[in-house]
Structure formats: C-alpha cells, structure tokens
C-alpha cells in the first residue's frame, strides 16, 4: 500500500512537471499542486482514452502519454478558472 501511494505521488510529480513545461508561460503552483495536477491528469487522460477507444470503463489511470495530455488539459483549465496564468 505504501509503495503504491509513493508510486502515484512520483508519477504525478513527473507528469505534472512535464505538463508545466509544455504549457507556455510561468506557473507558480507549487510542488503539491504539481503532484495533484499529474494524478488528476492521469485520471482525465485515462477517461479520454477510454471514451475515444474502447468506451467508458470507469475512472482508470492512463499511461505516461495519456497522463501528460490529461495533465496539460487540467492545467489549462485550472489556469483559466483561477486566472493565475499571466502572459509573458
């Protein structure tokens, strides 16, 4: 159980950092929000992949590419909703 949680945290951190690097501009959301962004992005990516390929099978995590795409989508939506993104 501990290693599963630690794995999700590490996975979320990496996917979140990659998403932040892909979205232009400065993101000052912090480490915890980056981890949550990556984890939520993985679930969103899995949901989108399921809808586009085999049909909705519930909330399942995606692989690396799906997680990064999902994290980018979540980050863009987060920036729009909170107004935190500044154009530079």
PDB file of N, CA, C and O in Angstrom:
ATOM      1  N   UNK A   1       0.828  -1.194   0.000  1.00  0.00           N
ATOM      2  CA  UNK A   1       0.000   0.000   0.000  1.00  0.00           C
ATOM      3  C   UNK A   1       0.875   1.263   0.000  1.00  0.00           C
ATOM      4  O   UNK A   1       0.616   2.198  -0.757  1.00  0.00           O
ATOM      5  N   UNK A   2       1.906   1.285   0.847  1.00  0.00           N
ATOM      6  CA  UNK A   2       2.792   2.441   0.924  1.00  0.00           C
ATOM      7  C   UNK A   2       3.473   2.698  -0.408  1.00  0.00           C
ATOM      8  O   UNK A   2       3.557   3.842  -0.855  1.00  0.00           O
ATOM      9  N   UNK A   3       3.972   1.616  -1.058  1.00  0.00           N
ATOM     10  CA  UNK A   3       4.689   1.769  -2.325  1.00  0.00           C
ATOM     11  C   UNK A   3       3.751   2.201  -3.437  1.00  0.00           C
ATOM     12  O   UNK A   3       4.168   2.903  -4.358  1.00  0.00           O
ATOM     13  N   UNK A   4       2.503   1.798  -3.369  1.00  0.00           N
ATOM     14  CA  UNK A   4       1.522   2.227  -4.367  1.00  0.00           C
ATOM     15  C   UNK A   4       1.285   3.726  -4.254  1.00  0.00           C
ATOM     16  O   UNK A   4       1.280   4.430  -5.264  1.00  0.00           O
ATOM     17  N   UNK A   5       1.092   4.214  -3.050  1.00  0.00           N
ATOM     18  CA  UNK A   5       0.873   5.645  -2.833  1.00  0.00           C
ATOM     19  C   UNK A   5       2.106   6.437  -3.234  1.00  0.00           C
ATOM     20  O   UNK A   5       1.995   7.475  -3.887  1.00  0.00           O
ATOM     21  N   UNK A   6       3.278   5.957  -2.849  1.00  0.00           N
ATOM     22  CA  UNK A   6       4.521   6.626  -3.218  1.00  0.00           C
ATOM     23  C   UNK A   6       4.703   6.639  -4.740  1.00  0.00           C
ATOM     24  O   UNK A   6       5.167   7.630  -5.303  1.00  0.00           O
ATOM     25  N   UNK A   7       4.340   5.549  -5.395  1.00  0.00           N
ATOM     26  CA  UNK A   7       4.411   5.479  -6.852  1.00  0.00           C
ATOM     27  C   UNK A   7       3.492   6.491  -7.518  1.00  0.00           C
ATOM     28  O   UNK A   7       3.890   7.148  -8.480  1.00  0.00           O
ATOM     29  N   UNK A   8       2.263   6.626  -7.016  1.00  0.00           N
ATOM     30  CA  UNK A   8       1.317   7.605  -7.568  1.00  0.00           C
ATOM     31  C   UNK A   8       1.843   9.028  -7.367  1.00  0.00           C
ATOM     32  O   UNK A   8       1.711   9.868  -8.258  1.00  0.00           O
ATOM     33  N   UNK A   9       2.429   9.301  -6.214  1.00  0.00           N
ATOM     34  CA  UNK A   9       2.975  10.638  -5.946  1.00  0.00           C
ATOM     35  C   UNK A   9       4.123  10.942  -6.910  1.00  0.00           C
ATOM     36  O   UNK A   9       4.176  12.027  -7.489  1.00  0.00           O
ATOM     37  N   UNK A  10       5.029   9.999  -7.080  1.00  0.00           N
ATOM     38  CA  UNK A  10       6.152  10.197  -8.001  1.00  0.00           C
ATOM     39  C   UNK A  10       5.666  10.327  -9.444  1.00  0.00           C
ATOM     40  O   UNK A  10       6.136  11.190 -10.185  1.00  0.00           O
ATOM     41  N   UNK A  11       4.739   9.480  -9.836  1.00  0.00           N
ATOM     42  CA  UNK A  11       4.156   9.520 -11.178  1.00  0.00           C
ATOM     43  C   UNK A  11       3.474  10.865 -11.418  1.00  0.00           C
ATOM     44  O   UNK A  11       3.654  11.474 -12.472  1.00  0.00           O
ATOM     45  N   UNK A  12       2.693  11.328 -10.445  1.00  0.00           N
ATOM     46  CA  UNK A  12       2.017  12.616 -10.561  1.00  0.00           C
ATOM     47  C   UNK A  12       2.993  13.772 -10.645  1.00  0.00           C
ATOM     48  O   UNK A  12       2.778  14.720 -11.401  1.00  0.00           O
ATOM     49  N   UNK A  13       4.067  13.697  -9.866  1.00  0.00           N
ATOM     50  CA  UNK A  13       5.074  14.747  -9.886  1.00  0.00           C
ATOM     51  C   UNK A  13       5.722  14.859 -11.269  1.00  0.00           C
ATOM     52  O   UNK A  13       5.861  15.959 -11.804  1.00  0.00           O
ATOM     53  N   UNK A  14       6.111  13.739 -11.836  1.00  0.00           N
ATOM     54  CA  UNK A  14       6.772  13.752 -13.145  1.00  0.00           C
ATOM     55  C   UNK A  14       5.809  14.216 -14.237  1.00  0.00           C
ATOM     56  O   UNK A  14       6.169  15.064 -15.054  1.00  0.00           O
ATOM     57  N   UNK A  15       4.589  13.672 -14.263  1.00  0.00           N
ATOM     58  CA  UNK A  15       3.607  14.071 -15.275  1.00  0.00           C
ATOM     59  C   UNK A  15       3.243  15.550 -15.120  1.00  0.00           C
ATOM     60  O   UNK A  15       3.078  16.257 -16.114  1.00  0.00           O
ATOM     61  N   UNK A  16       3.120  16.015 -13.880  1.00  0.00           N
ATOM     62  CA  UNK A  16       2.801  17.424 -13.633  1.00  0.00           C
ATOM     63  C   UNK A  16       3.904  18.362 -14.080  1.00  0.00           C
ATOM     64  O   UNK A  16       3.628  19.414 -14.657  1.00  0.00           O
ATOM     65  N   UNK A  17       5.161  17.993 -13.818  1.00  0.00           N
ATOM     66  CA  UNK A  17       6.290  18.822 -14.255  1.00  0.00           C
ATOM     67  C   UNK A  17       6.382  18.875 -15.776  1.00  0.00           C
ATOM     68  O   UNK A  17       6.654  19.932 -16.345  1.00  0.00           O
ATOM     69  N   UNK A  18       6.160  17.746 -16.432  1.00  0.00           N
ATOM     70  CA  UNK A  18       6.197  17.744 -17.890  1.00  0.00           C
ATOM     71  C   UNK A  18       5.070  18.604 -18.455  1.00  0.00           C
ATOM     72  O   UNK A  18       5.281  19.346 -19.414  1.00  0.00           O
ATOM     73  N   UNK A  19       3.881  18.514 -17.873  1.00  0.00           N
ATOM     74  CA  UNK A  19       2.756  19.337 -18.327  1.00  0.00           C
ATOM     75  C   UNK A  19       3.058  20.817 -18.129  1.00  0.00           C
ATOM     76  O   UNK A  19       2.757  21.638 -18.995  1.00  0.00           O
ATOM     77  N   UNK A  20       3.653  21.157 -16.986  1.00  0.00           N
ATOM     78  CA  UNK A  20       4.008  22.561 -16.746  1.00  0.00           C
ATOM     79  C   UNK A  20       5.042  23.048 -17.738  1.00  0.00           C
ATOM     80  O   UNK A  20       5.030  24.222 -18.111  1.00  0.00           O
ATOM     81  N   UNK A  21       5.934  22.180 -18.175  1.00  0.00           N
ATOM     82  CA  UNK A  21       6.950  22.560 -19.153  1.00  0.00           C
ATOM     83  C   UNK A  21       6.335  22.733 -20.540  1.00  0.00           C
ATOM     84  O   UNK A  21       6.820  23.543 -21.331  1.00  0.00           O
ATOM     85  N   UNK A  22       5.286  21.992 -20.841  1.00  0.00           N
ATOM     86  CA  UNK A  22       4.662  22.064 -22.164  1.00  0.00           C
ATOM     87  C   UNK A  22       3.728  23.260 -22.322  1.00  0.00           C
ATOM     88  O   UNK A  22       3.559  23.773 -23.428  1.00  0.00           O
ATOM     89  N   UNK A  23       3.124  23.703 -21.232  1.00  0.00           N
ATOM     90  CA  UNK A  23       2.205  24.847 -21.292  1.00  0.00           C
ATOM     91  C   UNK A  23       3.040  26.119 -21.174  1.00  0.00           C
ATOM     92  O   UNK A  23       3.735  26.310 -20.176  1.00  0.00           O
ATOM     93  N   UNK A  24       2.979  26.998 -22.190  1.00  0.00           N
ATOM     94  CA  UNK A  24       3.825  28.196 -22.154  1.00  0.00           C
ATOM     95  C   UNK A  24       3.446  29.157 -21.031  1.00  0.00           C
ATOM     96  O   UNK A  24       2.298  29.200 -20.588  1.00  0.00           O
ATOM     97  N   UNK A  25       4.424  29.914 -20.587  1.00  0.00           N
ATOM     98  CA  UNK A  25       4.215  30.898 -19.526  1.00  0.00           C
ATOM     99  C   UNK A  25       4.695  30.384 -18.189  1.00  0.00           C
ATOM    100  O   UNK A  25       5.143  29.244 -18.063  1.00  0.00           O
ATOM    101  N   UNK A  26       4.592  31.249 -17.189  1.00  0.00           N
ATOM    102  CA  UNK A  26       5.075  30.921 -15.845  1.00  0.00           C
ATOM    103  C   UNK A  26       3.948  30.319 -15.016  1.00  0.00           C
ATOM    104  O   UNK A  26       2.849  30.870 -14.947  1.00  0.00           O
ATOM    105  N   UNK A  27       4.235  29.184 -14.390  1.00  0.00           N
ATOM    106  CA  UNK A  27       3.294  28.539 -13.478  1.00  0.00           C
ATOM    107  C   UNK A  27       3.914  28.517 -12.101  1.00  0.00           C
ATOM    108  O   UNK A  27       4.961  27.902 -11.898  1.00  0.00           O
ATOM    109  N   UNK A  28       3.282  29.177 -11.159  1.00  0.00           N
ATOM    110  CA  UNK A  28       3.778  29.158  -9.783  1.00  0.00           C
ATOM    111  C   UNK A  28       2.741  28.478  -8.891  1.00  0.00           C
ATOM    112  O   UNK A  28       2.140  29.105  -8.018  1.00  0.00           O
ATOM    113  N   UNK A  29       2.546  27.170  -9.134  1.00  0.00           N
ATOM    114  CA  UNK A  29       1.510  26.450  -8.399  1.00  0.00           C
ATOM    115  C   UNK A  29       2.072  25.598  -7.269  1.00  0.00           C
ATOM    116  O   UNK A  29       1.301  25.065  -6.471  1.00  0.00           O
ATOM    117  N   UNK A  30       3.367  25.457  -7.177  1.00  0.00           N
ATOM    118  CA  UNK A  30       3.960  24.719  -6.070  1.00  0.00           C
ATOM    119  C   UNK A  30       4.033  23.225  -6.310  1.00  0.00           C
ATOM    120  O   UNK A  30       3.444  22.698  -7.254  1.00  0.00           O
ATOM    121  N   UNK A  31       4.763  22.557  -5.444  1.00  0.00           N
ATOM    122  CA  UNK A  31       5.032  21.137  -5.581  1.00  0.00           C
ATOM    123  C   UNK A  31       3.784  20.280  -5.356  1.00  0.00           C
ATOM    124  O   UNK A  31       3.523  19.357  -6.128  1.00  0.00           O
ATOM    125  N   UNK A  32       3.025  20.571  -4.326  1.00  0.00           N
ATOM    126  CA  UNK A  32       1.833  19.769  -4.020  1.00  0.00           C
ATOM    127  C   UNK A  32       0.803  19.856  -5.137  1.00  0.00           C
ATOM    128  O   UNK A  32       0.231  18.840  -5.531  1.00  0.00           O
ATOM    129  N   UNK A  33       0.561  21.051  -5.647  1.00  0.00           N
ATOM    130  CA  UNK A  33      -0.398  21.203  -6.742  1.00  0.00           C
ATOM    131  C   UNK A  33       0.110  20.552  -8.026  1.00  0.00           C
ATOM    132  O   UNK A  33      -0.687  20.078  -8.835  1.00  0.00           O
ATOM    133  N   UNK A  34       1.431  20.526  -8.222  1.00  0.00           N
ATOM    134  CA  UNK A  34       2.000  19.849  -9.384  1.00  0.00           C
ATOM    135  C   UNK A  34       1.737  18.345  -9.300  1.00  0.00           C
ATOM    136  O   UNK A  34       1.403  17.718 -10.305  1.00  0.00           O
ATOM    137  N   UNK A  35       1.884  17.767  -8.111  1.00  0.00           N
ATOM    138  CA  UNK A  35       1.610  16.344  -7.917  1.00  0.00           C
ATOM    139  C   UNK A  35       0.136  16.051  -8.165  1.00  0.00           C
ATOM    140  O   UNK A  35      -0.204  15.104  -8.874  1.00  0.00           O
ATOM    141  N   UNK A  36      -0.736  16.866  -7.580  1.00  0.00           N
ATOM    142  CA  UNK A  36      -2.176  16.671  -7.771  1.00  0.00           C
ATOM    143  C   UNK A  36      -2.538  16.839  -9.242  1.00  0.00           C
ATOM    144  O   UNK A  36      -3.360  16.089  -9.767  1.00  0.00           O
ATOM    145  N   UNK A  37      -1.930  17.820  -9.910  1.00  0.00           N
ATOM    146  CA  UNK A  37      -2.160  18.041 -11.334  1.00  0.00           C
ATOM    147  C   UNK A  37      -1.814  16.782 -12.126  1.00  0.00           C
ATOM    148  O   UNK A  37      -2.582  16.373 -12.997  1.00  0.00           O
ATOM    149  N   UNK A  38      -0.679  16.170 -11.838  1.00  0.00           N
ATOM    150  CA  UNK A  38      -0.275  14.964 -12.545  1.00  0.00           C
ATOM    151  C   UNK A  38      -1.192  13.787 -12.280  1.00  0.00           C
ATOM    152  O   UNK A  38      -1.512  13.035 -13.201  1.00  0.00           O
ATOM    153  N   UNK A  39      -1.619  13.614 -11.040  1.00  0.00           N
ATOM    154  CA  UNK A  39      -2.511  12.499 -10.693  1.00  0.00           C
ATOM    155  C   UNK A  39      -3.880  12.694 -11.336  1.00  0.00           C
ATOM    156  O   UNK A  39      -4.423  11.764 -11.932  1.00  0.00           O
ATOM    157  N   UNK A  40      -4.439  13.888 -11.222  1.00  0.00           N
ATOM    158  CA  UNK A  40      -5.738  14.174 -11.844  1.00  0.00           C
ATOM    159  C   UNK A  40      -5.616  14.069 -13.361  1.00  0.00           C
ATOM    160  O   UNK A  40      -6.522  13.570 -14.029  1.00  0.00           O
ATOM    161  N   UNK A  41      -4.491  14.540 -13.902  1.00  0.00           N
ATOM    162  CA  UNK A  41      -4.257  14.429 -15.338  1.00  0.00           C
ATOM    163  C   UNK A  41      -4.232  12.989 -15.805  1.00  0.00           C
ATOM    164  O   UNK A  41      -4.711  12.681 -16.896  1.00  0.00           O
ATOM    165  N   UNK A  42      -3.681  12.105 -14.993  1.00  0.00           N
ATOM    166  CA  UNK A  42      -3.662  10.687 -15.338  1.00  0.00           C
ATOM    167  C   UNK A  42      -5.076  10.118 -15.413  1.00  0.00           C
ATOM    168  O   UNK A  42      -5.395   9.353 -16.323  1.00  0.00           O
ATOM    169  N   UNK A  43      -5.906  10.487 -14.470  1.00  0.00           N
ATOM    170  CA  UNK A  43      -7.297  10.015 -14.475  1.00  0.00           C
ATOM    171  C   UNK A  43      -8.047  10.603 -15.668  1.00  0.00           C
ATOM    172  O   UNK A  43      -8.793   9.890 -16.339  1.00  0.00           O
ATOM    173  N   UNK A  44      -7.855  11.900 -15.939  1.00  0.00           N
ATOM    174  CA  UNK A  44      -8.509  12.537 -17.089  1.00  0.00           C
ATOM    175  C   UNK A  44      -8.031  11.900 -18.388  1.00  0.00           C
ATOM    176  O   UNK A  44      -8.833  11.625 -19.281  1.00  0.00           O
ATOM    177  N   UNK A  45      -6.722  11.666 -18.494  1.00  0.00           N
ATOM    178  CA  UNK A  45      -6.192  11.008 -19.682  1.00  0.00           C
ATOM    179  C   UNK A  45      -6.761   9.619 -19.873  1.00  0.00           C
ATOM    180  O   UNK A  45      -7.081   9.228 -20.995  1.00  0.00           O
ATOM    181  N   UNK A  46      -6.890   8.867 -18.791  1.00  0.00           N
ATOM    182  CA  UNK A  46      -7.494   7.538 -18.868  1.00  0.00           C
ATOM    183  C   UNK A  46      -8.950   7.598 -19.280  1.00  0.00           C
ATOM    184  O   UNK A  46      -9.413   6.757 -20.051  1.00  0.00           O
ATOM    185  N   UNK A  47      -9.675   8.580 -18.776  1.00  0.00           N
ATOM    186  CA  UNK A  47     -11.079   8.763 -19.142  1.00  0.00           C
ATOM    187  C   UNK A  47     -11.207   9.096 -20.624  1.00  0.00           C
ATOM    188  O   UNK A  47     -12.028   8.503 -21.324  1.00  0.00           O
ATOM    189  N   UNK A  48     -10.398  10.046 -21.107  1.00  0.00           N
ATOM    190  CA  UNK A  48     -10.452  10.424 -22.522  1.00  0.00           C
ATOM    191  C   UNK A  48     -10.051   9.266 -23.422  1.00  0.00           C
ATOM    192  O   UNK A  48     -10.680   9.031 -24.454  1.00  0.00           O
ATOM    193  N   UNK A  49      -9.009   8.545 -23.036  1.00  0.00           N
ATOM    194  CA  UNK A  49      -8.578   7.397 -23.825  1.00  0.00           C
ATOM    195  C   UNK A  49      -9.685   6.351 -23.892  1.00  0.00           C
ATOM    196  O   UNK A  49      -9.944   5.782 -24.952  1.00  0.00           O
ATOM    197  N   UNK A  50     -10.327   6.104 -22.771  1.00  0.00           N
ATOM    198  CA  UNK A  50     -11.423   5.141 -22.743  1.00  0.00           C
ATOM    199  C   UNK A  50     -12.589   5.566 -23.607  1.00  0.00           C
ATOM    200  O   UNK A  50     -13.190   4.737 -24.289  1.00  0.00           O
ATOM    201  N   UNK A  51     -12.918   6.848 -23.588  1.00  0.00           N
ATOM    202  CA  UNK A  51     -14.034   7.341 -24.400  1.00  0.00           C
ATOM    203  C   UNK A  51     -13.711   7.292 -25.892  1.00  0.00           C
ATOM    204  O   UNK A  51     -14.598   7.041 -26.708  1.00  0.00           O
ATOM    205  N   UNK A  52     -12.459   7.527 -26.250  1.00  0.00           N
ATOM    206  CA  UNK A  52     -12.078   7.571 -27.662  1.00  0.00           C
ATOM    207  C   UNK A  52     -11.785   6.188 -28.249  1.00  0.00           C
ATOM    208  O   UNK A  52     -11.804   6.031 -29.470  1.00  0.00           O
ATOM    209  N   UNK A  53     -11.521   5.198 -27.426  1.00  0.00           N
ATOM    210  CA  UNK A  53     -11.131   3.898 -27.975  1.00  0.00           C
ATOM    211  C   UNK A  53     -12.122   2.789 -27.638  1.00  0.00           C
ATOM    212  O   UNK A  53     -12.853   2.333 -28.517  1.00  0.00           O
ATOM    213  N   UNK A  54     -12.159   2.362 -26.420  1.00  0.00           N
ATOM    214  CA  UNK A  54     -12.929   1.167 -26.072  1.00  0.00           C
ATOM    215  C   UNK A  54     -14.219   1.461 -25.328  1.00  0.00           C
ATOM    216  O   UNK A  54     -14.915   0.532 -24.916  1.00  0.00           O
ATOM    217  N   UNK A  55     -14.545   2.702 -25.150  1.00  0.00           N
ATOM    218  CA  UNK A  55     -15.752   3.045 -24.415  1.00  0.00           C
ATOM    219  C   UNK A  55     -15.462   3.306 -22.949  1.00  0.00           C
ATOM    220  O   UNK A  55     -14.411   2.917 -22.439  1.00  0.00           O
ATOM    221  N   UNK A  56     -16.367   3.947 -22.289  1.00  0.00           N
ATOM    222  CA  UNK A  56     -16.198   4.341 -20.897  1.00  0.00           C
ATOM    223  C   UNK A  56     -16.171   3.109 -20.005  1.00  0.00           C
ATOM    224  O   UNK A  56     -17.116   2.320 -19.998  1.00  0.00           O
ATOM    225  N   UNK A  57     -15.072   2.944 -19.245  1.00  0.00           N
ATOM    226  CA  UNK A  57     -14.929   1.814 -18.334  1.00  0.00           C
ATOM    227  C   UNK A  57     -14.736   2.267 -16.902  1.00  0.00           C
ATOM    228  O   UNK A  57     -14.261   1.489 -16.074  1.00  0.00           O
ATOM    229  N   UNK A  58     -15.082   3.474 -16.593  1.00  0.00           N
ATOM    230  CA  UNK A  58     -14.859   3.977 -15.248  1.00  0.00           C
ATOM    231  C   UNK A  58     -13.596   4.814 -15.202  1.00  0.00           C
ATOM    232  O   UNK A  58     -12.917   4.992 -16.213  1.00  0.00           O
ATOM    233  N   UNK A  59     -13.293   5.315 -14.044  1.00  0.00           N
ATOM    234  CA  UNK A  59     -12.118   6.169 -13.875  1.00  0.00           C
ATOM    235  C   UNK A  59     -10.883   5.295 -13.696  1.00  0.00           C
ATOM    236  O   UNK A  59     -10.680   4.682 -12.648  1.00  0.00           O
ATOM    237  N   UNK A  60     -10.072   5.253 -14.732  1.00  0.00           N
ATOM    238  CA  UNK A  60      -8.851   4.466 -14.696  1.00  0.00           C
ATOM    239  C   UNK A  60      -7.683   5.361 -15.078  1.00  0.00           C
ATOM    240  O   UNK A  60      -7.838   6.270 -15.893  1.00  0.00           O
ATOM    241  N   UNK A  61      -6.523   5.115 -14.501  1.00  0.00           N
ATOM    242  CA  UNK A  61      -5.350   5.923 -14.860  1.00  0.00           C
ATOM    243  C   UNK A  61      -4.872   5.584 -16.266  1.00  0.00           C
ATOM    244  O   UNK A  61      -5.120   4.495 -16.782  1.00  0.00           O
ATOM    245  N   UNK A  62      -4.187   6.537 -16.866  1.00  0.00           N
ATOM    246  CA  UNK A  62      -3.634   6.346 -18.202  1.00  0.00           C
ATOM    247  C   UNK A  62      -2.144   6.055 -18.095  1.00  0.00           C
ATOM    248  O   UNK A  62      -1.564   6.102 -17.010  1.00  0.00           O
ATOM    249  N   UNK A  63      -1.540   5.757 -19.227  1.00  0.00           N
ATOM    250  CA  UNK A  63      -0.092   5.610 -19.290  1.00  0.00           C
ATOM    251  C   UNK A  63       0.558   6.986 -19.290  1.00  0.00           C
ATOM    252  O   UNK A  63      -0.102   7.997 -19.051  1.00  0.00           O
ATOM    253  N   UNK A  64       1.850   7.013 -19.558  1.00  0.00           N
ATOM    254  CA  UNK A  64       2.601   8.269 -19.493  1.00  0.00           C
ATOM    255  C   UNK A  64       2.062   9.317 -20.452  1.00  0.00           C
ATOM    256  O   UNK A  64       1.828  10.456 -20.047  1.00  0.00           O
ATOM    257  N   UNK A  65       1.862   8.959 -21.711  1.00  0.00           N
ATOM    258  CA  UNK A  65       1.422   9.944 -22.704  1.00  0.00           C
ATOM    259  C   UNK A  65       0.025  10.445 -22.375  1.00  0.00           C
ATOM    260  O   UNK A  65      -0.228  11.649 -22.411  1.00  0.00           O
ATOM    261  N   UNK A  66      -0.879   9.538 -22.057  1.00  0.00           N
ATOM    262  CA  UNK A  66      -2.237   9.945 -21.688  1.00  0.00           C
ATOM    263  C   UNK A  66      -2.251  10.803 -20.432  1.00  0.00           C
ATOM    264  O   UNK A  66      -3.036  11.745 -20.326  1.00  0.00           O
ATOM    265  N   UNK A  67      -1.392  10.480 -19.492  1.00  0.00           N
ATOM    266  CA  UNK A  67      -1.320  11.259 -18.253  1.00  0.00           C
ATOM    267  C   UNK A  67      -0.814  12.675 -18.512  1.00  0.00           C
ATOM    268  O   UNK A  67      -1.324  13.638 -17.938  1.00  0.00           O
ATOM    269  N   UNK A  68       0.177  12.797 -19.367  1.00  0.00           N
ATOM    270  CA  UNK A  68       0.716  14.124 -19.680  1.00  0.00           C
ATOM    271  C   UNK A  68      -0.312  14.948 -20.440  1.00  0.00           C
ATOM    272  O   UNK A  68      -0.494  16.131 -20.152  1.00  0.00           O
ATOM    273  N   UNK A  69      -0.989  14.330 -21.415  1.00  0.00           N
ATOM    274  CA  UNK A  69      -2.047  15.051 -22.150  1.00  0.00           C
ATOM    275  C   UNK A  69      -3.150  15.471 -21.193  1.00  0.00           C
ATOM    276  O   UNK A  69      -3.621  16.607 -21.251  1.00  0.00           O
ATOM    277  N   UNK A  70      -3.566  14.569 -20.314  1.00  0.00           N
ATOM    278  CA  UNK A  70      -4.586  14.907 -19.323  1.00  0.00           C
ATOM    279  C   UNK A  70      -4.134  16.002 -18.381  1.00  0.00           C
ATOM    280  O   UNK A  70      -4.925  16.877 -18.027  1.00  0.00           O
ATOM    281  N   UNK A  71      -2.868  15.971 -17.967  1.00  0.00           N
ATOM    282  CA  UNK A  71      -2.343  16.995 -17.063  1.00  0.00           C
ATOM    283  C   UNK A  71      -2.281  18.354 -17.756  1.00  0.00           C
ATOM    284  O   UNK A  71      -2.542  19.379 -17.128  1.00  0.00           O
ATOM    285  N   UNK A  72      -1.939  18.372 -19.041  1.00  0.00           N
ATOM    286  CA  UNK A  72      -1.942  19.636 -19.793  1.00  0.00           C
ATOM    287  C   UNK A  72      -3.357  20.201 -19.845  1.00  0.00           C
ATOM    288  O   UNK A  72      -3.555  21.397 -19.634  1.00  0.00           O
ATOM    289  N   UNK A  73      -4.335  19.354 -20.122  1.00  0.00           N
ATOM    290  CA  UNK A  73      -5.736  19.802 -20.163  1.00  0.00           C
ATOM    291  C   UNK A  73      -6.158  20.346 -18.806  1.00  0.00           C
ATOM    292  O   UNK A  73      -6.767  21.413 -18.727  1.00  0.00           O
ATOM    293  N   UNK A  74      -5.838  19.619 -17.737  1.00  0.00           N
ATOM    294  CA  UNK A  74      -6.204  20.059 -16.385  1.00  0.00           C
ATOM    295  C   UNK A  74      -5.505  21.375 -16.037  1.00  0.00           C
ATOM    296  O   UNK A  74      -6.117  22.249 -15.423  1.00  0.00           O
ATOM    297  N   UNK A  75      -4.243  21.529 -16.417  1.00  0.00           N
ATOM    298  CA  UNK A  75      -3.501  22.758 -16.126  1.00  0.00           C
ATOM    299  C   UNK A  75      -4.094  23.950 -16.870  1.00  0.00           C
ATOM    300  O   UNK A  75      -4.234  25.030 -16.294  1.00  0.00           O
ATOM    301  N   UNK A  76      -4.443  23.767 -18.135  1.00  0.00           N
ATOM    302  CA  UNK A  76      -5.049  24.862 -18.903  1.00  0.00           C
ATOM    303  C   UNK A  76      -6.385  25.270 -18.289  1.00  0.00           C
ATOM    304  O   UNK A  76      -6.669  26.460 -18.149  1.00  0.00           O
ATOM    305  N   UNK A  77      -7.197  24.290 -17.925  1.00  0.00           N
ATOM    306  CA  UNK A  77      -8.491  24.596 -17.292  1.00  0.00           C
ATOM    307  C   UNK A  77      -8.274  25.279 -15.940  1.00  0.00           C
ATOM    308  O   UNK A  77      -8.968  26.243 -15.620  1.00  0.00           O
ATOM    309  N   UNK A  78      -7.321  24.792 -15.147  1.00  0.00           N
ATOM    310  CA  UNK A  78      -7.018  25.396 -13.849  1.00  0.00           C
ATOM    311  C   UNK A  78      -6.604  26.855 -14.011  1.00  0.00           C
ATOM    312  O   UNK A  78      -7.057  27.725 -13.267  1.00  0.00           O
ATOM    313  N   UNK A  79      -5.735  27.113 -14.995  1.00  0.00           N
ATOM    314  CA  UNK A  79      -5.283  28.491 -15.222  1.00  0.00           C
ATOM    315  C   UNK A  79      -6.420  29.403 -15.676  1.00  0.00           C
ATOM    316  O   UNK A  79      -6.467  30.572 -15.293  1.00  0.00           O
ATOM    317  N   UNK A  80      -7.327  28.883 -16.482  1.00  0.00           N
ATOM    318  CA  UNK A  80      -8.470  29.687 -16.935  1.00  0.00           C
ATOM    319  C   UNK A  80      -9.428  29.982 -15.786  1.00  0.00           C
ATOM    320  O   UNK A  80      -9.917  31.104 -15.651  1.00  0.00           O
ATOM    321  N   UNK A  81      -9.691  28.982 -14.966  1.00  0.00           N
ATOM    322  CA  UNK A  81     -10.658  29.144 -13.870  1.00  0.00           C
ATOM    323  C   UNK A  81     -10.111  30.078 -12.793  1.00  0.00           C
ATOM    324  O   UNK A  81     -10.831  30.942 -12.292  1.00  0.00           O
ATOM    325  N   UNK A  82      -8.842  29.904 -12.439  1.00  0.00           N
ATOM    326  CA  UNK A  82      -8.290  30.711 -11.351  1.00  0.00           C
ATOM    327  C   UNK A  82      -7.712  32.033 -11.831  1.00  0.00           C
ATOM    328  O   UNK A  82      -7.494  32.936 -11.024  1.00  0.00           O
ATOM    329  N   UNK A  83      -7.459  32.165 -13.134  1.00  0.00           N
ATOM    330  CA  UNK A  83      -6.885  33.400 -13.646  1.00  0.00           C
ATOM    331  C   UNK A  83      -5.435  33.591 -13.231  1.00  0.00           C
ATOM    332  O   UNK A  83      -4.938  34.717 -13.231  1.00  0.00           O
ATOM    333  N   UNK A  84      -4.747  32.507 -12.876  1.00  0.00           N
ATOM    334  CA  UNK A  84      -3.381  32.593 -12.354  1.00  0.00           C
ATOM    335  C   UNK A  84      -2.346  32.770 -13.445  1.00  0.00           C
ATOM    336  O   UNK A  84      -1.251  33.261 -13.173  1.00  0.00           O
ATOM    337  N   UNK A  85      -2.653  32.391 -14.653  1.00  0.00           N
ATOM    338  CA  UNK A  85      -1.666  32.424 -15.730  1.00  0.00           C
ATOM    339  C   UNK A  85      -1.526  33.853 -16.249  1.00  0.00           C
ATOM    340  O   UNK A  85      -2.513  34.493 -16.613  1.00  0.00           O
ATOM    341  N   UNK A  86      -0.318  34.330 -16.276  1.00  0.00           N
ATOM    342  CA  UNK A  86      -0.066  35.644 -16.833  1.00  0.00           C
ATOM    343  C   UNK A  86       0.705  35.489 -18.123  1.00  0.00           C
ATOM    344  O   UNK A  86       1.627  34.677 -18.197  1.00  0.00           O
ATOM    345  N   UNK A  87       0.355  36.238 -19.126  1.00  0.00           N
ATOM    346  CA  UNK A  87       1.035  36.159 -20.415  1.00  0.00           C
ATOM    347  C   UNK A  87       2.355  36.928 -20.313  1.00  0.00           C
ATOM    348  O   UNK A  87       2.386  38.100 -19.939  1.00  0.00           O
ATOM    349  N   UNK A  88       3.440  36.234 -20.657  1.00  0.00           N
ATOM    350  CA  UNK A  88       4.749  36.897 -20.661  1.00  0.00           C
ATOM    351  C   UNK A  88       5.440  36.676 -21.977  1.00  0.00           C
ATOM    352  O   UNK A  88       6.556  37.156 -22.176  1.00  0.00           O
TER     353      UNK A  88
END
